[in-house]
Each structure stands twice: as C-alpha cells, then as structure tokens.
Amino acid sequence: MDKELTQILNESIQLELNVADLYLSFSHAFAEDKDFWSQLAEEERNHAALLGGGKLESLDEGRFPAKILTTNLDALIKANKEIKELLKEHQQKPPSSRASAFEIAIKVEESTGEIDFSCFMRQQADSSAAKLFSRVNTEDRAHARRIRNYMREKNIGIPGGLDEGQNNIG
C-alpha cells in the first residue's frame, strides 16, 4: 500500500476514534444525554474497526481502492489535532451547556464527513472495500441529522443557531 495512502487511512481511523472519545466526554459531562452520546461513540468506534478491517483485508489482497479517501492528508491531520485539543479542553472544563456539546458535535460530524470521503463519493462503489467505506460515510453523515433530531426532540437549542452545512472543524 502506498505510504501516503497508509497515512490517510491511519488518520481516518484515528479521526473516528477521536470523535468517539469526544462523544464519551460528552456522555460523562451530561448525564441526561449519556445514552445518546454513548451510542454515537460506540458507532464511531465501530467505524474505526471497519476501516481497520478494510485496511487489513486490502493489504492481504495486495490492493486497496486508492480513491476511497481524500488525498488531503493535511486536512485529516488538522481535524485530528483540533479534536484532540477539544478533548484536552474538556478534560479541564466540560462544555458550558448541553447545547454547546451538540453544536460541537454537529460541526465535527459535518466537517469529518467532508474530509474523509469527499473524493470517494464521486466514485462508483464496485468493490467490497468501496462498499464498506460508502457505508461508513453514510453513517457518519447520518449522525449530524440524528444529533439535530435529538436536539429537536429534547428541545435543546444551539446558541446563535447552526444551520445545516455550517462547520468549523477541518
């Protein structure tokens, strides 16, 4: 496997794990939403495992669908760094409100979905690995909608509002 592609895949896996850790921090900070955040964290960990399994399978087969992930390694590294910084901040001081946690999650989900798979989604999913990555991308994009739906259901407002598609991470 190409060295840069290996780095991209490793950063993508790490991004899923970092987002899972962020959601776990939210589950500890906001008991009333613990189950919601814990479920999202578990799904992110599953995505990382799926990506790791796809990596191993592709290495074993001697091929990897090169256009699966964006070639923008710098964007992945930047997103991982920003999420790690958020985690450090939240260890010192959790988000000030439930709404703040949800705002952060929406930004993360929308940003990471664009970074991870923007190039791939223009390709046809014709291999088993491509189908796997397509599935992970679809699930990641669904997280932002689920977060918004949960917020509406629980009547949690976002300070200043956050329209669909806005993001700052990445």
Phi, psi and omega in degrees: 000138178306139183301315180294320179296322176298317179296318180298315180295316179298318178294323178294318177297314180297324179298316177299318180292321178295318178296320177301315179296322178299315180294325175296323178296323176293323181295329178281328183281331186230091185302327182292342179244013186306312182297319180298308181294322179297320178296314178297319179299317179297319178296320178296319177297322177296322178298317178299318179295320178297316178297318178296320177295321176296324178295312180296316179300317182292322177295318180298323181277350181076017178215153177214132181293098190299335183267008181297313185251153177299150178273007181274072181301322180300321179294321178294316179298316180298315180298317178298318180298316181296320180291321176298322177295319175301317180299317178299315179300317184287339173290324178283314184209112180298163177308150186289339181206164175302316181301322178297318178298317180294321178299314178300315182298318179297314179300316180297311182298316182289323179289313184292325178298322179289320181292309189298318195228014185300319179289318183297321187295346175273354180263158177278134180276088184249353177249164179296323178293319179297319178296322178299311181294324176299319179297314179298316180299315180300318180293320178298316180295327179291335180300316180299318177296317179297321178298312178298317179298318178298318179299316178297316180299321182265002179058048178257117180267153176259125179303127179077354179072156176212103181288153179303136177096345178282143174199160180231349182272139177090000000 
